Amino acid sequence: MSGDQSSLVEISAPPTPTLSVTATLTPTTTVTKLASPNPPSNFSGIGTCRYQKPDGKYLFNVALSWADNSNNEEGFKLWMLPGPSFHVNAKSLVVDYAPGTTFNAFDIAIAGDARLYFQIESHNAAGPSQGVSIEVHNDCLD
């Protein structure tokens, strides 16, 4: 520019515009219903009469095994039943096993002519599987 510039006012360039975006995220929840576990299979047992106790009962050893058919169980419940068609109840629960357990052996005192029935089921928060039952032969009077 030429001439007297003393009366000119200096003006700054406007700031560079910036783009501002605000996003609101809404979380979504997918609920998958937990299914009851598959029942165990190949449930079998072997019983061995060990000896007669002074009270007349026999000490009987039971060895039970089963196949784990589920990947979502919290454990297994083993029931000793008074007969082949009885339903399980709290008094007949023998033990609650951890997931992945497939074998147990234990001793019980029985009358010489007792018939021994067991039922196993897998369970989780959705409920129990169908129970699988067997009779274990009592050889105390054989």
N, CA, C and O of each residue as an XYZ file, in Angstrom:
568
protein
N       0.823     -1.160      0.000
C       0.000      0.000      0.000
C       0.875      1.234      0.000
O       1.983      1.237      0.537
N       0.357      2.274     -0.610
C       1.113      3.506     -0.647
C       0.322      4.598      0.037
O      -0.897      4.464      0.144
N       0.925      5.650      0.496
C       0.268      6.766      1.140
C       0.312      6.648      2.656
O       0.997      5.792      3.216
N      -0.462      7.558      3.322
C      -0.463      7.602      4.790
C      -1.335      6.461      5.323
O      -2.526      6.397      5.018
N      -0.768      5.596      6.088
C      -1.475      4.438      6.610
C      -1.709      4.561      8.117
O      -2.149      3.598      8.746
N      -1.424      5.730      8.711
C      -1.512      5.886     10.157
C      -2.945      5.827     10.661
O      -3.156      5.481     11.824
N      -3.922      6.144      9.857
C      -5.312      6.124     10.325
C      -5.976      4.760     10.099
O      -7.158      4.583     10.392
N      -5.226      3.824      9.589
C      -5.801      2.485      9.362
C      -5.786      1.672     10.661
O      -4.841      1.745     11.446
N      -6.814      0.929     10.858
C      -6.915      0.044     12.027
C      -6.557     -1.374     11.571
O      -6.995     -1.859     10.528
N      -5.751     -1.996     12.395
C      -5.352     -3.362     12.042
C      -6.446     -4.333     12.506
O      -6.863     -4.299     13.664
N      -6.888     -5.162     11.629
C      -7.937     -6.138     11.940
C      -7.330     -7.531     11.815
O      -6.672     -7.864     10.830
N      -7.575     -8.323     12.842
C      -7.061     -9.708     12.825
C      -8.012    -10.572     12.015
O      -9.211    -10.306     11.930
N      -7.459    -11.581     11.442
C      -8.269    -12.539     10.685
C      -9.133    -13.327     11.675
O      -8.685    -13.632     12.781
N     -10.341    -13.651     11.293
C     -11.193    -14.421     12.201
C     -10.573    -15.793     12.475
O      -9.830    -16.314     11.644
N     -10.880    -16.383     13.647
C     -10.305    -17.698     13.959
C     -10.813    -18.750     12.977
O     -11.896    -18.634     12.403
N      -9.996    -19.765     12.812
C     -10.380    -20.872     11.932
C     -11.530    -21.619     12.592
O     -11.418    -22.014     13.752
N     -12.624    -21.819     11.883
C     -13.755    -22.510     12.503
C     -13.396    -23.962     12.837
O     -12.674    -24.622     12.090
N     -13.912    -24.444     13.971
C     -13.720    -25.848     14.358
C     -15.088    -26.507     14.474
O     -16.077    -25.881     14.854
N     -15.106    -27.758     14.140
C     -16.354    -28.514     14.180
C     -16.405    -29.269     15.506
O     -15.440    -29.943     15.866
N     -17.493    -29.168     16.222
C     -17.660    -29.854     17.497
C     -18.832    -30.810     17.372
O     -19.935    -30.412     16.997
N     -18.579    -32.106     17.698
C     -19.624    -33.128     17.627
C     -19.747    -33.768     19.002
O     -18.750    -34.174     19.600
N     -20.955    -33.854     19.489
C     -21.206    -34.534     20.759
C     -22.075    -35.745     20.461
O     -23.138    -35.637     19.850
N     -21.588    -36.917     20.913
C     -22.343    -38.152     20.687
C     -22.768    -38.713     22.035
O     -22.002    -38.675     22.998
N     -23.954    -39.220     22.103
C     -24.441    -39.888     23.305
C     -24.639    -41.362     22.967
O     -25.399    -41.712     22.065
N     -23.940    -42.216     23.709
C     -24.038    -43.656     23.483
C     -25.017    -44.248     24.479
O     -24.951    -43.960     25.674
N     -25.897    -45.050     23.999
C     -26.853    -45.732     24.857
C     -26.474    -47.201     24.885
O     -26.536    -47.886     23.864
N     -26.074    -47.695     26.082
C     -25.691    -49.118     26.139
C     -26.904    -50.007     25.913
O     -28.021    -49.689     26.323
N     -26.652    -51.125     25.253
C     -27.715    -52.106     25.058
C     -27.327    -53.376     25.803
O     -26.146    -53.710     25.896
N     -28.284    -54.059     26.314
C     -28.047    -55.293     27.045
C     -28.758    -56.428     26.331
O     -29.951    -56.358     26.035
N     -27.995    -57.467     26.065
C     -28.573    -58.661     25.480
C     -28.660    -59.706     26.575
O     -27.648    -60.061     27.180
N     -29.828    -60.188     26.826
C     -30.024    -61.191     27.859
C     -30.215    -62.541     27.182
O     -31.113    -62.731     26.362
N     -29.348    -63.461     27.550
C     -29.459    -64.822     27.046
C     -29.924    -65.685     28.201
O     -29.287    -65.720     29.254
N     -31.018    -66.373     28.011
C     -31.551    -67.215     29.074
C     -30.656    -68.434     29.260
O     -30.337    -69.144     28.306
N     -30.260    -68.658     30.507
C     -29.435    -69.800     30.845
C     -30.281    -71.067     30.748
O     -31.388    -71.131     31.283
N     -29.758    -72.048     30.073
C     -30.470    -73.322     29.927
C     -30.027    -74.283     31.016
O     -28.887    -74.226     31.477
N     -30.920    -75.155     31.423
C     -30.543    -76.219     32.352
C     -29.485    -77.086     31.679
O     -29.502    -77.239     30.458
N     -28.574    -77.650     32.450
C     -27.522    -78.468     31.848
C     -28.058    -79.805     31.334
O     -29.125    -80.266     31.740
N     -27.297    -80.405     30.442
C     -27.624    -81.748     29.965
C     -27.421    -82.737     31.110
O     -26.555    -82.528     31.960
N     -28.205    -83.804     31.142
C     -28.014    -84.795     32.208
C     -26.755    -85.618     31.972
O     -26.310    -85.769     30.834
N     -26.182    -86.148     33.045
C     -25.057    -87.069     32.885
C     -25.537    -88.349     32.204
O     -26.737    -88.620     32.152
N     -24.611    -89.120     31.693
C     -24.955    -90.418     31.097
C     -23.955    -91.455     31.593
O     -23.035    -91.145     32.349
N     -24.156    -92.681     31.154
C     -23.286    -93.802     31.532
C     -23.116    -93.896     33.047
O     -22.029    -94.196     33.540
N     -24.191    -93.638     33.776
C     -24.164    -93.715     35.235
C     -24.102    -95.180     35.626
O     -24.969    -95.966     35.243
N     -23.084    -95.550     36.384
C     -22.937    -96.947     36.799
C     -22.366    -96.999     38.204
O     -21.764    -96.042     38.692
N     -22.571    -98.134     38.834
C     -22.078    -98.301     40.198
C     -21.693    -99.720     40.486
O     -22.259   -100.665     39.936
N     -20.713    -99.859     41.364
C     -20.266   -101.167     41.838
C     -20.290   -101.111     43.353
O     -19.772   -100.171     43.956
N     -20.891   -102.116     43.965
C     -20.944   -102.180     45.417
C     -20.217   -103.401     45.921
O     -20.263   -104.466     45.307
N     -19.538   -103.237     47.058
C     -18.810   -104.347     47.659
C     -19.086   -104.361     49.154
O     -18.865   -103.369     49.848
N     -19.569   -105.492     49.636
C     -19.802   -105.649     51.066
C     -18.438   -105.843     51.734
O     -17.681   -106.742     51.367
N     -18.139   -105.005     52.700
C     -16.817   -105.070     53.326
C     -16.813   -105.964     54.553
O     -15.967   -106.851     54.661
N     -17.736   -105.753     55.479
C     -17.827   -106.611     56.657
C     -19.096   -106.278     57.440
O     -19.711   -105.230     57.243
N     -19.471   -107.197     58.335
C     -20.641   -106.969     59.185
C     -20.171   -106.291     60.466
O     -19.196   -106.712     61.089
N     -20.881   -105.238     60.845
C     -20.556   -104.491     62.053
C     -21.215   -105.156     63.262
O     -22.140   -105.950     63.092
N     -20.757   -104.848     64.481
C     -21.359   -105.443     65.686
C     -22.862   -105.169     65.819
O     -23.574   -105.953     66.446
N     -23.351   -104.072     65.243
C     -24.783   -103.758     65.342
C     -25.622   -104.548     64.337
O     -26.836   -104.356     64.267
N     -24.995   -105.435     63.559
C     -25.715   -106.260     62.590
C     -25.791   -105.657     61.203
O     -26.133   -106.353     60.247
N     -25.476   -104.366     61.070
C     -25.465   -103.748     59.740
C     -24.145   -104.083     59.047
O     -23.175   -104.507     59.676
N     -24.146   -103.880     57.744
C     -22.958   -104.161     56.953
C     -22.337   -102.854     56.482
O     -23.039   -101.892     56.173
N     -21.014   -102.835     56.434
C     -20.332   -101.696     55.838
C     -20.184   -102.012     54.358
O     -19.539   -102.989     53.977
N     -20.778   -101.187     53.547
C     -20.890   -101.423     52.110
C     -20.174   -100.294     51.388
O     -20.447    -99.121     51.642
N     -19.260   -100.639     50.492
C     -18.543    -99.632     49.707
C     -19.220    -99.491     48.352
O     -19.480   -100.481     47.669
N     -19.502    -98.245     47.971
C     -20.141    -97.945     46.690
C     -19.183    -97.093     45.867
O     -18.670    -96.081     46.344
N     -18.949    -97.509     44.634
C     -18.154    -96.715     43.688
C     -19.054    -96.366     42.510
O     -19.560    -97.255     41.826
N     -19.251    -95.081     42.275
C     -20.140    -94.606     41.215
C     -19.357    -93.799     40.200
O     -18.406    -93.101     40.552
N     -19.758    -93.895     38.931
C     -19.127    -93.079     37.890
C     -20.190    -92.644     36.890
O     -21.244    -93.269     36.776
N     -19.899    -91.565     36.169
C     -20.826    -91.027     35.178
C     -20.059    -90.181     34.187
O     -18.928    -89.770     34.445
N     -20.686    -89.924     33.044
C     -20.092    -89.060     32.010
C     -20.721    -87.672     32.120
O     -21.938    -87.537     32.242
N     -19.886    -86.659     32.077
C     -20.328    -85.261     32.129
C     -20.672    -84.830     30.704
O     -19.790    -84.760     29.848
N     -21.950    -84.540     30.445
C     -22.405    -84.176     29.096
C     -22.731    -82.692     28.953
O     -23.390    -82.295     27.992
N     -22.286    -81.885     29.881
C     -22.673    -80.478     29.863
C     -21.454    -79.590     30.060
O     -20.461    -79.993     30.665
N     -21.550    -78.375     29.536
C     -20.464    -77.412     29.760
C     -20.967    -76.207     30.556
O     -20.262    -75.206     30.680
N     -22.189    -76.303     31.097
C     -22.726    -75.167     31.839
C     -23.258    -75.555     33.220
O     -24.047    -74.817     33.810
N     -22.828    -76.715     33.740
C     -23.311    -77.092     35.061
C     -22.488    -76.403     36.142
O     -21.324    -76.059     35.938
N     -23.117    -76.212     37.291
C     -22.412    -75.706     38.470
C     -21.968    -76.866     39.345
O     -21.178    -76.686     40.272
N     -22.472    -78.046     39.052
C     -22.091    -79.221     39.815
C     -23.071    -80.352     39.576
O     -23.936    -80.283     38.703
N     -22.911    -81.399     40.380
C     -23.763    -82.582     40.309
C     -24.312    -82.867     41.692
O     -23.640    -82.635     42.697
N     -25.535    -83.371     41.740
C     -26.117    -83.813     43.005
C     -26.365    -85.308     42.909
O     -26.937    -85.801     41.937
N     -25.927    -86.009     43.927
C     -26.111    -87.454     44.013
C     -27.105    -87.731     45.126
O     -26.962    -87.240     46.246
N     -28.107    -88.520     44.802
C     -29.173    -88.858     45.745
C     -29.184    -90.365     45.977
O     -28.977    -91.146     45.048
N     -29.424    -90.767     47.218
C     -29.657    -92.176     47.523
C     -31.152    -92.304     47.778
O     -31.706    -91.628     48.645
N     -31.796    -93.175     47.015
C     -33.254    -93.286     47.052
C     -33.684    -94.561     47.759
O     -32.973    -95.565     47.708
N     -34.838    -94.537     48.420
C     -35.320    -95.736     49.098
C     -35.944    -96.768     48.164
O     -36.261    -97.875     48.601
N     -36.123    -96.436     46.911
C     -36.716    -97.381     45.966
C     -36.592    -96.856     44.554
O     -36.229    -95.697     44.357
N     -36.889    -97.691     43.556
C     -36.662    -97.296     42.163
C     -37.596    -96.207     41.659
O     -37.260    -95.528     40.688
N     -38.752    -96.014     42.278
C     -39.689    -95.027     41.750
C     -39.912    -93.851     42.699
O     -40.846    -93.073     42.506
N     -39.074    -93.715     43.713
C     -39.208    -92.609     44.646
C     -38.630    -91.340     44.049
O     -37.739    -91.380     43.200
N     -39.158    -90.205     44.514
C     -38.638    -88.917     44.072
C     -37.585    -88.439     45.062
O     -37.621    -88.784     46.243
N     -36.650    -87.642     44.564
C     -35.599    -87.127     45.437
C     -36.194    -86.143     46.432
O     -37.194    -85.482     46.150
N     -35.571    -86.055     47.593
C     -35.923    -85.042     48.587
C     -34.665    -84.686     49.368
O     -33.619    -85.312     49.195
N     -34.770    -83.692     50.214
C     -33.587    -83.202     50.921
C     -32.939    -84.261     51.798
O     -31.723    -84.230     51.991
N     -33.713    -85.197     52.335
C     -33.156    -86.223     53.216
C     -32.350    -87.265     52.460
O     -31.531    -87.963     53.058
N     -32.565    -87.379     51.169
C     -31.863    -88.419     50.415
C     -30.613    -87.905     49.703
O     -29.938    -88.676     49.022
N     -30.292    -86.613     49.847
C     -29.103    -86.061     49.195
C     -27.859    -86.635     49.853
O     -27.689    -86.528     51.068
N     -26.992    -87.242     49.056
C     -25.743    -87.780     49.578
C     -24.676    -86.692     49.546
O     -24.034    -86.414     50.559
N     -24.491    -86.082     48.387
C     -23.442    -85.063     48.265
C     -23.671    -84.207     47.025
O     -24.325    -84.629     46.071
N     -23.126    -83.007     47.057
C     -23.165    -82.080     45.929
C     -21.730    -81.960     45.427
O     -20.851    -81.516     46.165
N     -21.487    -82.353     44.176
C     -20.139    -82.385     43.624
C     -19.833    -81.156     42.784
O     -20.737    -80.513     42.251
N     -18.564    -80.841     42.674
C     -18.107    -79.736     41.835
C     -18.223    -80.113     40.364
O     -18.271    -81.296     40.026
N     -18.269    -79.100     39.477
C     -18.308    -79.386     38.036
C     -17.099    -80.222     37.620
O     -16.003    -80.073     38.160
N     -17.322    -81.090     36.663
C     -16.224    -81.902     36.135
C     -15.983    -83.190     36.894
O     -15.234    -84.046     36.424
N     -16.601    -83.352     38.061
C     -16.443    -84.583     38.829
C     -17.169    -85.705     38.094
O     -18.294    -85.517     37.633
N     -16.539    -86.859     37.983
C     -17.184    -87.984     37.293
C     -17.026    -89.302     38.043
O     -17.294    -90.364     37.481
N     -16.592    -89.251     39.310
C     -16.406    -90.489     40.058
C     -16.481    -90.191     41.554
O     -16.052    -89.130     42.008
N     -17.029    -91.138     42.313
C     -17.000    -91.045     43.766
C     -17.103    -92.433     44.360
O     -17.786    -93.301     43.816
N     -16.428    -92.641     45.469
C     -16.541    -93.893     46.219
C     -16.727    -93.528     47.687
O     -16.092    -92.603     48.193
N     -17.599    -94.262     48.362
C     -17.852    -93.985     49.775
C     -18.396    -95.236     50.447
O     -18.859    -96.160     49.778
N     -18.337    -95.262     51.777
C     -18.867    -96.359     52.572
C     -20.175    -95.933     53.217
O     -20.324    -94.791     53.653
N     -21.117    -96.861     53.273
C     -22.370    -96.622     53.982
C     -22.715    -97.866     54.787
O     -22.336    -98.978     54.420
N     -23.431    -97.673     55.879
C     -23.895    -98.804     56.693
C     -25.298    -99.158     56.229
O     -26.176    -98.298     56.165
N     -25.503   -100.429     55.906
C     -26.803   -100.869     55.384
C     -27.225   -102.173     56.044
O     -26.403   -102.899     56.604
N     -28.515   -102.454     55.966
C     -29.010   -103.777     56.355
C     -28.574   -104.764     55.274
O     -28.398   -104.384     54.117
N     -28.405   -106.001     55.645
C     -27.904   -106.995     54.709
C     -28.745   -107.166     53.464
O     -28.217   -107.467     52.394
N     -30.060   -106.977     53.592
C     -30.938   -107.189     52.441
C     -31.370   -105.875     51.770
O     -32.308   -105.871     50.973
N     -30.710   -104.787     52.078
C     -31.093   -103.480     51.514
C     -30.865   -103.440     50.009
O     -29.895   -103.997     49.493
N     -31.779   -102.771     49.321
C     -31.602   -102.500     47.891
C     -31.161   -101.054     47.777
O     -31.730   -100.179     48.430
N     -30.162   -100.796     46.963
C     -29.560    -99.472     46.889
C     -29.826    -98.819     45.539
O     -29.435    -99.340     44.494
N     -30.497    -97.671     45.575
C     -30.824    -96.913     44.369
C     -30.189    -95.530     44.474
O     -30.242    -94.878     45.517
N     -29.594    -95.104     43.378
C     -28.959    -93.783     43.344
C     -29.459    -93.014     42.128
O     -29.802    -93.596     41.099
N     -29.490    -91.713     42.270
C     -29.834    -90.841     41.144
C     -28.819    -89.713     41.101
O     -28.419    -89.183     42.138
N     -28.402    -89.349     39.886
C     -27.468    -88.236     39.684
C     -28.123    -87.224     38.752
O     -28.858    -87.592     37.836
N     -27.852    -85.961     38.993
C     -28.322    -84.891     38.099
C     -27.280    -83.784     38.101
O     -26.590    -83.563     39.096
N     -27.176    -83.102     36.986
C     -26.347    -81.900     36.937
C     -27.268    -80.716     37.206
O     -28.477    -80.805     36.992
N     -26.697    -79.606     37.677
C     -27.546    -78.446     37.996
C     -26.787    -77.141     37.769
O     -25.557    -77.097     37.797
N     -27.558    -76.084     37.546
C     -27.034    -74.718     37.490
C     -28.149    -73.776     37.952
O     -29.170    -74.231     38.468
N     -27.957    -72.470     37.768
C     -28.943    -71.489     38.243
C     -30.300    -71.647     37.556
O     -31.318    -71.240     38.116
N     -30.336    -72.221     36.368
C     -31.609    -72.423     35.657
C     -32.377    -73.620     36.202
O     -33.574    -73.753     35.950
N     -31.703    -74.490     36.946
C     -32.365    -75.655     37.519
C     -31.611    -76.931     37.250
O     -30.525    -76.905     36.672
N     -32.174    -78.046     37.664
C     -31.496    -79.329     37.477
C     -31.782    -79.936     36.111
O     -32.761    -79.604     35.442
N     -30.895    -80.832     35.731
C     -31.152    -81.643     34.548
C     -32.115    -82.754     34.945
O     -32.491    -82.884     36.110
N     -32.497    -83.535     33.976
C     -33.253    -84.745     34.269
C     -32.337    -85.679     35.044
O     -31.149    -85.779     34.735
N     -32.873    -86.363     36.044
C     -32.070    -87.291     36.824
C     -31.887    -88.617     36.109
O     -32.740    -89.037     35.327
N     -30.771    -89.270     36.381
C     -30.468    -90.589     35.837
C     -30.304    -91.522     37.036
O     -29.527    -91.232     37.945
N     -31.031    -92.639     37.043
C     -31.057    -93.527     38.208
C     -30.497    -94.908     37.895
O     -30.570    -95.390     36.765
N     -29.930    -95.537     38.940
C     -29.435    -96.919     38.836
C     -29.699    -97.646     40.149
O     -29.931    -97.024     41.186
N     -29.658    -98.959     40.083
C     -29.640    -99.788     41.295
C     -28.245   -100.390     41.388
O     -27.720   -100.900     40.399
N     -27.641   -100.332     42.575
C     -26.346   -100.938     42.798
C     -26.575   -102.248     43.550
O     -27.200   -102.264     44.610
N     -26.068   -103.331     42.997
C     -26.275   -104.661     43.590
C     -25.660   -104.737     44.980
O     -24.515   -104.337     45.189
N     -26.431   -105.254     45.922
C     -25.981   -105.473     47.300
C     -25.562   -106.937     47.407
O     -26.398   -107.836     47.319
N     -24.266   -107.170     47.596
C     -23.751   -108.548     47.651
C     -23.528   -109.029     49.086
O     -22.861   -110.043     49.291
N     -24.066   -108.330     50.075
C     -23.795   -108.689     51.478
C     -24.357   -110.056     51.866
O     -23.796   -110.720     52.737
N     -25.436   -110.483     51.249
C     -26.032   -111.773     51.615
C     -25.842   -112.833     50.518
O     -26.425   -113.914     50.596
N     -25.042   -112.532     49.514
C     -24.803   -113.505     48.423
C     -24.019   -114.695     48.937
O     -23.722   -115.614     48.174
